[in-house]
Amino acid sequence: MRGRTTRRGAAAIAAIVAFGAVLTGCSDGTDVVELPEQASAELPADMTDQIDAAVTKAMQASGATGGIVGVWAPWGGEYVAGLGSTAIEGGEDVTADMTFRIGDVTRAMTCDVLYGLAADGQLEVTDSVTQHVQNVAGSEDITLQQLCDSTSGIGNSEAKVLTNWVRTPEREWDPRELAAQGLIAAGGTPGAKFRDSDAGYLLLGEALRHATGETPAELFDTYVAEPYGLGSTFLPSPTAATPGTNYLPGYRSNNEDAKNGCSAPTEFSKASSSVGYTDSGAVSTIEDLGRYGQLLALGSAEDDEGRFDHALPVYSDGASWYQYGGGVYQAGPLIGQEGATLGYATSVWADPSSGLTVAVVLNNSRSDSAAAKVGRQIAAIASRAPAADGFEQPEIGLPWSADGYDKQITDDAICPIGE
């Protein structure tokens, strides 16, 4: 694999700080999130070396040829880097400005649209999904909010259709067809507990489309890209395409490749966004992803709409600090999302109090485990960043350690980890 291509400094954040605040929420921009001042210093070299090593190991563990990482510690500095190569052989250096599919971070954006439309009076989050989507029998008690919270009881569709996605990545899927697979597996009382459900977010996207008469792509522009200031973030049309022109190629190792050391993953750069739609279909850059994660977390601290105040444990017998609600995970003090779509695995985390933000993408979607864990590992590393001149180092109490996640990535590796 090739080396890293970096762009350090505060240039990417400067435009944000210049405004001092960003409008989020409803389309008329009445909600304001104050942004923390970003130190113009660089993160220390020994810290960026640790970050590089963590991402490189996660790449190896997941079979990725490349990755992109962004870290913003407002009190201490930032680090944005592309690591590895665009291919196992004959590739180019990965650069930090490459675009990619952001996987399940799309879910949080779909919930942004839901709450934005509610603030604009176009619907209620407590509306039944059947008020907006026809022919979903047995779903009368499921609300739009429960679809956003992933507490509807609807199951997952990916496991049932993954083989078809891999066989024909350019096929354009009807979201109702995909969601039907999750509806078949529905069970439990709506609102009672968290259940990971891609089908729920597909249905939510359909409900938002029917409620407004606008496409999800248009709604993402209005309620996500424009108010958050995300110039490189969008929900593509279902026509098969790469995620932009200057894109990070995306791969997936099948069973045979994983057994043989992940030496020949299949490329899925060109695919239909209908595979992910409003669950995992959006495209972005690491700069936009970091900005989005930071603003989402800061907005959660001023949650007048009640979006984030009813999170439920991800696992009934798991850690109490790991919960889900409002389209995001709440891991200790951090707010974020993680997951995969064909070709890519992503993770973004931010602290509402300090503004600490981490975003990472790996370009192999065989498993999203390494991307999810390395995101939290890097958060633990960056939380110790020393304060730049004129700033004060915050106390960020994370209920995990960088070493702990390093071990988990090693233990859970599906591909060989080199020296």
C-alpha positions as CSV (number, residue, x, y, z in Angstrom):
1,M,0.0,0.0,0.0
2,R,1.1,3.6,-0.6
3,G,1.7,6.2,2.0
4,R,-0.5,9.0,3.3
5,T,-1.5,12.3,1.7
6,T,-2.3,14.9,4.4
7,R,-3.6,18.5,4.6
8,R,-3.1,19.9,8.1
9,G,-4.1,23.2,9.6
10,A,-7.3,25.1,10.1
11,A,-8.1,26.1,6.5
12,A,-11.2,23.8,6.3
13,I,-12.6,25.2,9.6
14,A,-11.8,28.8,9.0
15,A,-14.9,29.5,7.0
16,I,-17.0,28.0,9.8
17,V,-15.4,30.1,12.5
18,A,-15.8,33.2,10.4
19,F,-19.5,32.9,10.6
20,G,-19.5,31.8,14.3
21,A,-22.8,30.0,14.0
22,V,-24.6,27.8,11.5
23,L,-28.3,27.6,10.8
24,T,-29.8,24.2,11.2
25,G,-33.2,22.6,11.6
26,C,-36.2,24.0,9.7
27,S,-35.8,25.3,6.2
28,D,-36.2,29.0,7.1
29,G,-33.0,28.8,9.3
30,T,-34.5,29.9,12.6
31,D,-32.4,27.5,14.7
32,V,-28.9,28.5,15.4
33,V,-26.0,26.3,16.6
34,E,-23.0,28.1,18.0
35,L,-19.7,26.7,16.8
36,P,-16.7,26.4,19.1
37,E,-13.6,28.4,18.0
38,Q,-11.1,26.1,16.3
39,A,-7.5,26.4,17.2
40,S,-5.3,27.0,14.2
41,A,-2.5,24.7,15.6
42,E,-1.6,21.3,14.3
43,L,-2.2,18.2,16.4
44,P,1.1,16.9,17.7
45,A,3.1,14.6,15.4
46,D,3.1,11.8,18.0
47,M,-0.7,12.0,18.1
48,T,-1.1,12.0,14.4
49,D,1.3,9.0,14.2
50,Q,-1.0,7.1,16.6
51,I,-4.0,8.1,14.5
52,D,-2.3,6.9,11.3
53,A,-1.4,3.6,13.0
54,A,-4.9,3.0,14.2
55,V,-6.5,3.7,10.8
56,T,-3.8,1.5,9.0
57,K,-4.6,-1.4,11.3
58,A,-8.3,-1.0,10.8
59,M,-7.7,-0.9,7.0
60,Q,-5.8,-4.2,7.2
61,A,-8.3,-5.8,9.5
62,S,-11.2,-5.0,7.1
63,G,-9.4,-5.6,3.8
64,A,-9.5,-1.9,2.8
65,T,-6.9,-0.6,0.4
66,G,-7.4,3.0,1.7
67,G,-9.0,5.2,4.2
68,I,-9.6,8.8,5.0
69,V,-9.6,10.3,8.5
70,G,-10.5,13.7,10.0
71,V,-10.0,14.8,13.6
72,W,-11.0,18.2,15.0
73,A,-10.1,19.1,18.5
74,P,-11.2,22.8,18.8
75,W,-8.9,23.5,21.7
76,G,-5.9,21.7,20.2
77,G,-5.9,21.5,16.4
78,E,-7.0,19.3,13.6
79,Y,-5.7,16.5,11.3
80,V,-7.1,15.4,8.0
81,A,-5.4,12.7,6.0
82,G,-5.8,10.1,3.2
83,L,-4.1,6.8,3.8
84,G,-3.2,3.9,1.6
85,S,-4.0,3.4,-2.1
86,T,-7.0,3.4,-4.3
87,A,-6.2,-0.2,-5.3
88,I,-4.2,-3.2,-4.1
89,E,-2.0,-3.0,-7.2
90,G,-1.4,0.0,-9.5
91,G,-3.5,2.4,-7.5
92,E,-3.0,6.1,-6.6
93,D,-2.4,7.6,-3.2
94,V,-5.7,8.2,-1.4
95,T,-6.3,12.0,-0.9
96,A,-8.4,13.6,1.8
97,D,-10.7,15.3,-0.7
98,M,-12.1,12.2,-2.3
99,T,-15.8,11.5,-2.1
100,F,-17.5,8.3,-0.8
101,R,-20.8,6.9,0.3
102,I,-21.4,7.5,3.9
103,G,-23.5,4.5,4.8
104,D,-25.7,4.7,7.9
105,V,-24.8,8.3,8.6
106,T,-27.6,8.8,6.0
107,R,-30.0,7.7,8.7
108,A,-29.3,10.8,10.9
109,M,-29.8,13.0,7.8
110,T,-33.2,11.4,7.1
111,C,-34.2,12.2,10.7
112,D,-33.0,15.8,10.1
113,V,-35.5,15.9,7.3
114,L,-38.3,14.5,9.5
115,Y,-37.8,17.0,12.3
116,G,-37.3,19.8,9.9
117,L,-40.6,19.1,8.2
118,A,-42.3,18.8,11.6
119,A,-40.9,22.2,12.6
120,D,-42.3,23.6,9.4
121,G,-45.7,22.2,10.1
122,Q,-45.8,19.7,7.2
123,L,-46.3,16.7,9.4
124,E,-46.0,15.4,13.0
125,V,-43.3,13.0,14.2
126,T,-46.1,11.1,15.9
127,D,-47.9,10.5,12.6
128,S,-48.5,6.8,11.8
129,V,-46.5,5.7,8.9
130,T,-49.8,4.5,7.3
131,Q,-50.9,8.1,7.1
132,H,-48.2,8.7,4.5
133,V,-47.4,5.3,3.0
134,Q,-50.1,2.9,1.7
135,N,-50.2,-0.8,1.8
136,V,-48.1,-1.4,4.9
137,A,-50.7,-3.5,6.7
138,G,-50.1,-4.1,10.4
139,S,-48.1,-0.9,10.8
140,E,-50.8,1.4,12.0
141,D,-49.2,1.7,15.5
142,I,-45.8,2.6,14.1
143,T,-45.0,6.3,14.1
144,L,-42.5,8.3,12.0
145,Q,-40.5,9.0,15.2
146,Q,-40.2,5.3,15.9
147,L,-38.8,4.7,12.4
148,C,-36.2,7.4,13.1
149,D,-35.4,5.9,16.5
150,S,-35.2,2.4,15.1
151,T,-37.7,1.2,17.7
152,S,-40.6,0.3,15.3
153,G,-40.0,-3.4,15.6
154,I,-39.4,-3.7,11.8
155,G,-36.6,-6.0,10.9
156,N,-33.6,-5.7,8.6
157,S,-33.7,-6.3,4.8
158,E,-30.0,-6.4,4.0
159,A,-29.3,-10.0,4.9
160,K,-32.1,-11.2,2.6
161,V,-31.1,-9.1,-0.5
162,L,-27.3,-8.7,-0.1
163,T,-26.6,-11.5,-2.6
164,N,-28.7,-9.7,-5.2
165,W,-27.0,-6.3,-4.4
166,V,-23.6,-7.9,-4.9
167,R,-24.7,-9.7,-8.1
168,T,-26.3,-6.6,-9.7
169,P,-25.1,-3.4,-8.0
170,E,-26.4,-1.3,-10.8
171,R,-30.0,-2.4,-10.5
172,E,-32.4,0.3,-9.4
173,W,-34.5,-0.9,-6.5
174,D,-37.9,0.3,-5.3
175,P,-37.5,1.2,-1.6
176,R,-40.8,-0.5,-0.9
177,E,-39.5,-3.8,-2.3
178,L,-36.5,-3.6,0.0
179,A,-38.5,-2.5,3.0
180,A,-40.9,-5.4,2.5
181,Q,-38.2,-7.8,3.6
182,G,-37.9,-6.0,6.9
183,L,-41.7,-5.8,7.3
184,I,-41.9,-9.6,7.0
185,A,-39.5,-9.9,9.9
186,A,-41.3,-7.3,12.1
187,G,-42.1,-8.2,15.7
188,G,-42.4,-6.7,19.1
189,T,-44.1,-3.7,20.5
190,P,-43.4,-0.4,18.6
191,G,-41.4,1.9,20.8
192,A,-40.4,-0.7,23.3
193,K,-36.7,-1.3,22.3
194,F,-34.0,-0.6,19.8
195,R,-33.8,-2.9,16.8
196,D,-31.4,-2.1,14.0
197,S,-33.6,-1.7,10.9
198,D,-32.6,-0.5,7.5
199,A,-36.1,-1.2,6.3
200,G,-37.4,1.4,8.8
201,Y,-35.3,4.2,7.3
202,L,-36.4,3.2,3.8
203,L,-40.0,3.4,4.9
204,L,-39.3,6.8,6.6
205,G,-37.9,8.1,3.4
206,E,-41.0,7.0,1.5
207,A,-43.2,8.7,4.1
208,L,-41.4,12.0,3.8
209,R,-41.6,11.8,0.0
210,H,-45.4,11.2,0.1
211,A,-45.9,13.8,2.8
212,T,-44.3,16.6,0.8
213,G,-44.4,15.6,-2.9
214,E,-40.6,16.1,-3.0
215,T,-37.9,13.6,-3.7
216,P,-35.6,12.6,-0.8
217,A,-32.7,14.1,-2.8
218,E,-34.5,17.5,-2.8
219,L,-35.4,17.2,0.9
220,F,-31.8,16.4,1.8
221,D,-30.7,19.6,-0.1
222,T,-33.2,21.7,1.8
223,Y,-32.9,20.2,5.3
224,V,-29.4,18.9,5.4
225,A,-26.9,20.2,2.8
226,E,-28.0,23.8,2.8
227,P,-28.6,24.5,6.5
228,Y,-25.5,22.6,7.6
229,G,-23.3,24.2,4.8
230,L,-22.4,20.8,3.3
231,G,-21.2,21.7,-0.2
232,S,-20.2,18.1,-1.2
233,T,-23.0,16.1,0.4
234,F,-26.0,14.8,-1.5
235,L,-28.3,11.9,-2.0
236,P,-27.7,10.7,-5.6
237,S,-30.3,9.7,-8.1
238,P,-30.9,5.9,-8.3
239,T,-29.1,5.7,-11.7
240,A,-25.9,3.7,-11.2
241,A,-22.9,5.9,-10.8
242,T,-19.7,6.4,-8.9
243,P,-19.8,8.6,-5.8
244,G,-18.6,11.7,-7.7
245,T,-15.7,12.2,-10.1
246,N,-12.8,12.4,-7.6
247,Y,-13.9,9.4,-5.6
248,L,-12.4,6.9,-3.3
249,P,-13.0,3.5,-4.9
250,G,-15.1,1.1,-2.9
251,Y,-14.6,-2.6,-2.5
252,R,-16.1,-5.7,-0.8
253,S,-14.4,-8.9,0.0
254,N,-16.6,-12.0,-0.5
255,N,-16.2,-15.2,1.5
256,E,-13.5,-16.6,-0.7
257,D,-11.5,-13.5,-0.7
258,A,-11.7,-13.2,3.1
259,K,-10.5,-16.8,3.4
260,N,-7.6,-16.0,1.0
261,G,-6.3,-13.0,2.9
262,C,-8.5,-10.2,1.3
263,S,-6.1,-9.9,-1.6
264,A,-8.7,-9.6,-4.4
265,P,-11.8,-7.6,-3.2
266,T,-14.5,-6.9,-5.7
267,E,-15.0,-3.2,-6.7
268,F,-18.4,-1.6,-6.1
269,S,-17.6,2.0,-6.8
270,K,-20.3,2.1,-9.5
271,A,-23.7,1.2,-8.0
272,S,-27.2,2.4,-7.6
273,S,-27.9,4.6,-4.6
274,S,-31.3,2.8,-4.4
275,V,-29.4,0.1,-2.5
276,G,-29.2,2.5,0.4
277,Y,-31.7,5.3,-0.4
278,T,-32.6,7.1,2.8
279,D,-31.0,4.5,4.9
280,S,-27.4,4.5,3.6
281,G,-27.3,6.1,0.2
282,A,-25.8,9.6,0.7
283,V,-22.4,10.8,-0.6
284,S,-20.0,13.2,1.1
285,T,-16.4,14.0,1.9
286,I,-14.5,13.7,5.1
287,E,-14.6,17.5,5.7
288,D,-18.4,17.6,5.2
289,L,-18.8,14.5,7.3
290,G,-16.8,15.9,10.2
291,R,-18.7,19.3,9.9
292,Y,-22.0,17.4,9.9
293,G,-21.1,15.3,12.9
294,Q,-19.9,18.3,14.9
295,L,-23.0,20.3,14.2
296,L,-25.3,17.4,14.8
297,A,-23.8,16.8,18.2
298,L,-23.8,20.5,19.2
299,G,-27.4,20.7,18.1
300,S,-28.3,17.7,20.3
301,A,-27.3,19.8,23.4
302,E,-30.0,22.3,22.5
303,D,-32.7,19.7,21.7
304,D,-35.9,21.7,21.9
305,E,-37.7,19.2,19.7
306,G,-37.1,16.2,22.0
307,R,-35.3,14.3,19.2
308,F,-32.5,13.0,21.5
309,D,-34.1,12.8,24.9
310,H,-35.6,9.3,24.7
311,A,-32.7,7.1,23.6
312,L,-32.8,3.4,24.5
313,P,-30.0,0.9,25.1
314,V,-28.6,-0.7,22.0
315,Y,-28.3,-4.0,23.8
316,S,-30.6,-4.9,26.6
317,D,-27.8,-6.6,28.5
318,G,-25.0,-4.4,27.3
319,A,-23.3,-1.2,28.5
320,S,-25.7,1.5,29.7
321,W,-23.6,4.2,28.1
322,Y,-24.3,2.8,24.6
323,Q,-27.8,4.0,23.4
324,Y,-29.7,4.9,20.3
325,G,-32.3,7.5,19.5
326,G,-33.1,10.3,17.0
327,G,-31.1,8.5,14.3
328,V,-27.8,8.5,16.2
329,Y,-25.9,6.5,18.7
330,Q,-25.0,8.0,22.0
331,A,-21.7,6.4,23.2
332,G,-20.8,7.9,26.5
333,P,-20.7,11.7,25.9
334,L,-20.4,11.3,22.2
335,I,-23.1,11.5,19.5
336,G,-22.5,9.7,16.2
337,Q,-23.3,7.1,13.6
338,E,-21.6,4.2,12.0
339,G,-22.2,1.5,9.4
340,A,-21.6,0.4,5.9
341,T,-23.0,0.3,2.4
342,L,-21.6,-1.4,-0.7
343,G,-17.9,-0.5,-0.9
344,Y,-17.6,1.7,2.2
345,A,-17.7,1.6,6.0
346,T,-17.9,4.9,7.9
347,S,-17.9,6.2,11.4
348,V,-18.4,9.8,12.8
349,W,-18.4,10.9,16.4
350,A,-18.6,14.3,18.2
351,D,-18.7,15.6,21.7
352,P,-21.5,18.2,22.3
353,S,-19.6,19.9,25.1
354,S,-16.0,20.3,23.6
355,G,-16.7,19.9,19.9
356,L,-14.2,17.1,19.5
357,T,-15.0,15.4,16.2
358,V,-13.8,12.3,14.5
359,A,-14.7,11.0,11.0
360,V,-13.3,8.0,9.2
361,V,-14.0,5.9,6.1
362,L,-12.5,2.6,5.0
363,N,-13.1,1.4,1.5
364,N,-14.1,-2.3,2.1
365,S,-17.6,-3.0,3.3
366,R,-17.2,-6.7,4.1
367,S,-17.6,-5.6,7.8
368,D,-18.3,-2.2,9.4
369,S,-16.8,-3.3,12.7
370,A,-13.3,-1.9,12.1
371,A,-14.6,1.5,11.0
372,A,-16.9,1.8,13.9
373,K,-14.3,0.8,16.5
374,V,-11.5,2.8,15.1
375,G,-13.7,5.9,15.2
376,R,-14.1,5.6,18.9
377,Q,-10.5,4.6,19.3
378,I,-9.4,7.8,17.6
379,A,-11.7,9.8,19.8
380,A,-9.9,8.4,22.9
381,I,-6.6,9.4,21.3
382,A,-7.6,12.9,20.3
383,S,-9.4,13.6,23.6
384,R,-5.9,13.9,25.1
385,A,-4.8,16.6,22.7
386,P,-2.9,19.3,24.5
387,A,-4.3,22.8,24.4
388,A,-2.9,25.3,21.9
389,D,-1.9,28.8,23.1
390,G,-4.9,30.7,24.4
391,F,-7.1,27.6,24.8
392,E,-8.0,25.3,27.7
393,Q,-7.9,21.5,27.5
394,P,-11.4,20.2,28.3
395,E,-12.1,17.1,30.4
396,I,-13.8,14.4,28.2
397,G,-14.7,11.3,30.2
398,L,-14.9,8.4,27.7
399,P,-16.0,5.0,29.1
400,W,-13.4,3.2,26.9
401,S,-9.7,3.4,26.1
402,A,-7.8,3.5,22.8
403,D,-6.0,0.3,23.8
404,G,-9.2,-1.5,24.4
405,Y,-10.5,-0.8,20.9
406,D,-7.1,-1.6,19.4
407,K,-7.4,-5.1,20.9
408,Q,-11.0,-5.5,19.7
409,I,-10.0,-4.5,16.1
410,T,-7.2,-7.1,16.3
411,D,-9.5,-9.8,17.7
412,D,-12.3,-9.1,15.2
413,A,-10.1,-8.8,12.1
414,I,-11.5,-10.6,9.1
415,C,-8.3,-10.1,7.1
416,P,-4.6,-10.5,8.1
417,I,-3.0,-7.7,10.0
418,G,0.7,-7.0,9.0
419,E,3.5,-5.5,11.0
